[in-house]
């Protein structure tokens, strides 16, 4: 009996159908700097060196993690790609970079062109929000490697920044004001704990209405990670930011100390900050200690900004002009702790 690639579990025709479906989706993200289309061996992007004296490329890569399990159970696949873009782009924004382009890697056990196109649609939506071009990627069919209906998603973002304007936390100084931009919810971190809380309890279903919101539990959990590109762009236009922190895995306790210089402490007072209801529910359902919550989740704080006190009103006005908000949550003081928090 003769065998071929299809009998081994790889459906070339379905793969060709997926490429055909995503071509128009990807075109939505293109700019005049994109020099290639989908289907080549690599993506080509012209670096806009005329805008910079000493351009520095900034890159970041990440995935969506076990939030994918919620997408599988909900059978909703057109938002998870936005999460992937956000996790990569928000990281490079913290260095002051302007996003240029993005590539994705999508792997599945059995090709389903419609489902994969939905995932790429989410990636394209995220790229549009980040003003980045989706210039390529890879969709790998790996029979026997993933369970039926499941896939994995990762991405890679590249941006550019003027060397003299790289933001790395070194300019953070005593007296700097610490501002926080709200998250849209859980973003894409802590989902292993979320799934243990929700899936281990038989009385929870993802279709149940979440009291105090206009969403079901599943819709709340799948809310895409906020992409802070336009907010950062507005802030950078009015002041020289001393530091940005993207609050991802490990919450404020792991991420803020990463950029605070030795001899200084970020002194935070979070007692007046409104925590989104989903975090309150998860804490109650899982009987989780408050410190563990702040060590795992963003708790409603998606991006932290360190600025000179004279710039605070300008930053607030710039954000308000594009419909964004921020909260004053602390100040930089002398000290060896790097972080001190009042909850």
N, C-alpha and C positions, 0 to 999 in steps of 0.2 A: 504494500500500500504506500503510495506516494504521499509525502507530507509537504506542506508549504507554511508560509508565515501566518496565514489566517488560521490554520489548524493548530498553530502554536499559541493562538490567542491574540494576535495583533491584526487589527482590521484597518488596512491601509485606506480603503475607500472612506471609512468613517473619519479617518484623520484628514483626508483631502477635503471632506465636507466641512470639518471644523475650520480649516484654514480659509475656505471660501466664506464662511459665515463671519469670521472675525476681521476680514480685510477692511470692510467699511467701518466697523467699530473703531479699529486702530487709527484709521485716517482722521478721525475727529480730533486726535491729539497732536497731529503733525503741525510743525511750523516751517518757516522758510529754511531753517537750519537742518532739517531732516533730509538726508541725501539718498535714502534707500527706502525700499518698501518691504512689506512682509513677504517672506519666501526666499530671501537670500541667505547666505551663510553667516552673515553678521549684519549688525546695524551700523549705519554711518551717520554721524552728526558733526556738523561744522561748529567748532568752538568759536564763539563770538569774541575773539581776542581784541577787536577794535574797541570794546567796552571796558577793557582792563589794561592797566600798565604792567602788572605782574600777576596774571591769573593763576590761581591754585585750584586744582580739581579736588572735590570733596566727595567721598563715596560712602555708601551705607547699604547693608544687606540685612534682611530679616524675613521672618515668616509670620503666619497668623497663629500658629500654635494650636492648642486643642479647642479653640473657638470653632474650628472646622466641624467638630462633632455636633455642635448646635445646628450648623447649616445642613448637615446630613439629615439630622432628625426632623428639621423643619422643611426639608426639601426646597430651600431657598438659597440660591447660589449667586445672585446678582449684586450682593453687597460685600461679600467677603474679600473680593479683589480690592475694594476701596480700603479695607483694613490693611492689606498688604502694602499698598502704596503709602499709606499714612505712617506705618511703623518705620519705613525706610526714610521717607522724606522728612518727617519730623526730626529725626536724628541729625540729618545734615543741615537742617535749618538752624540747629543749635550752634553750629560753627559760623553762622552768618552767610551760608551758601544760598545761592539762587538755584533752584532745581532746573536741570537741563533735560535729562532723559531718564527713562526707566526701562528695565527688562524684567520679565517674569519667567518663572519656572513652574510648570504645572505637570504633575505626574499622577497617573491613574492606572488602575488595574485593567479596566476595559473602557475603550474610547466611547464616549457619548457626546457627539458633536454639539447637540443642543445645550447640554449641561455645561460643557467646557466653554461654549460661547457666552453663556451667562456669567461665568466666572470672569472671563476676559472683559465683558461689558463693565463689570465692577472695577476692574483694573483701569480701564479707559476713563471711567467717571472720576476715579481718584486722580489720574494723571491730569485731567482737565482742571480739577480743583487746585492742583499743585502747579499748573502751567508748565507741565513737563511732557515731553513727547514719549509715547510708547513706541520704541524703535525696534523691538524684537523680543524674542523669548523662545521658550522650548516647551512643547507639549509632549511628554513621554508616556507611551503606553507600555505598562510593565505587568503583564498577566501573572497572577499568582502572588504579587507583591503586596497589593492592597485588597482589602475586603470589597465586596461588590458594592458599587455606588459611592465608594470613597475615593478621595484624592488628596494630594498635598500641594501646597502653594507657597512659594517663596519669591522674593523679589530683590532687585538691586537698583539703587538710585545713584545718579551722578549729578553733582552740582558744581558751581564755580563761585569763588570768592576772591576779591582783591586781597593779596597777601597782607597788606597793612591793616585790613579790616577783619581778619580772622578773629572770631570770638572764642576764647578758650578759658575764661574765668580768671586769667591772670590780673585783670584790671579791677576785679572785685575789691572794694575797699570798705573800711569802717564807715558806717553811716549810710551805705547804699540801702535803698528801699527795695523790698522784695514783693513783687506782684505775682498774682496767679491768674491764669486764664482757665476758665471752666472746661471740664471734659464733657463729652456727650454721654457719659456713663462709664461702663467697664472698659471701654476701648478693647484691647486684645491681650490683656494680661490677667493672670489669676484664674484662668478657666479650668484648670485641673481641680482647684478648690471649689469653684462654682459647680462643676459637674458632680463632685462628691456630695455637695449639699443638696442639689436638685434631683439628681438621678438616683440617689440612694434612698430617697423618700418616696414611697409608693403613691402618696396623695398629691404629688406635684405632676402637672402636665403642662407642656409648653404652650398649649392653647388657652390656659386659664387667664382671665383678665387680671391685671396687676392693679390692685386698688390704689387710687391716688394718681394714676396715670391714664393715658388713653391708649395703652398698648397691652398686648398679651405678654406673658412672661417671656415667651420665645422671641417676640419682636423686640423687647427691651434688651435681651441678651445679645441679639444680632445687630443692634444699633451700631453703625460703622464708627470706627475711630475718627475723631476730628482731625482734619488736616489743617495745620496752623499757618500755612503759607501766606495767605493774605493778611492775617493778623501780624505776623512777623515782618512782612513787607511794610506795613503801615508803621510799626514801631521803629524799624530801622531808618525810616524816612525822616523821623523827627529827633532821634537821639542816637548816641553811640552806646549801645547796650554793653554792659560789663559781663553778663553771663546769661545763658539760657539753659534750662534743664527740662528735658522731655521726661515726664513721669511715666515710666514703664514698669517692668517687673521689679519688685522690691520696693515699690512705692516711694514716698518722700525720703524714707530713712536710708535707702541705698543710693538713690540717685542724686540728691542735693549735695552730699559730701564729696561727690566726685569732682566738683569744680570749685569748691570753696578753698581758698589758699590757706596754708598753714598759718596758725596764729589768729585766725578769724573764726567766727561762729555765725551761722545763719540762725537768728533768733525768731522763731515763728510762733504766732498766736492764732490758732485755728478755731478758737471757741465760738467765733461769730460766723463761721463759714457754713453755708447751707450744704449739707451732704445729700446728694440725690437719693431718692427713696430706694432704689435697687440695692444700695449698699446697706441701708438699714434693714431691709428684708433679709438679705443674705446673712447679716450678722445675727439676726434673731433666729432664723431657721437653722443656722449651723452652730448656734451658741458659741460664737467666736469672740475672743477678747479684742478690745478696741485696738490695742497695740499691734496685734496680729493683722487686723484689717488694714492699718496704715503701713504695715510692712509688706503687704501683698498687693493691695489695690491702689488706684490713684485717688480714690475717695472724693472725686469731683474736681480734682486739681490736675489739669492735663499738661500745662506748660508753665514753668516758673521763670520769671524775668528779674534780673538784678539791674537796677538803674540808679544813676545819680539822683538824689532827692529833688534837685531842681528840675528834673525832667518828668516827674510823675504826672503832673497835670497835662503836659503835652502828650504823653503816652495815652492817658485816659481819653483825651479828646480825639486823638487819631483813631483809636479803636472804636469809640462811639460813632465816628463818622462812617464806619463801614458795618455798623450793627453788631460790633463785638463788645464784650465787657471784660473787666479785670477787677481783681480784688487786692487790696493791700493786706498782706499777711505777715509782714515782718520787717526786720532791719538787720543789718550786719553789724556785729559788735566784736570787740576783742575777746579772744578765748581760744582754747585748744580743742574744744569739742567738735568743731565744724558744723554741728547741728544741735539745736535745742528746740524742743517743741512743747507748747502748751495746748493740750487737747480739751 
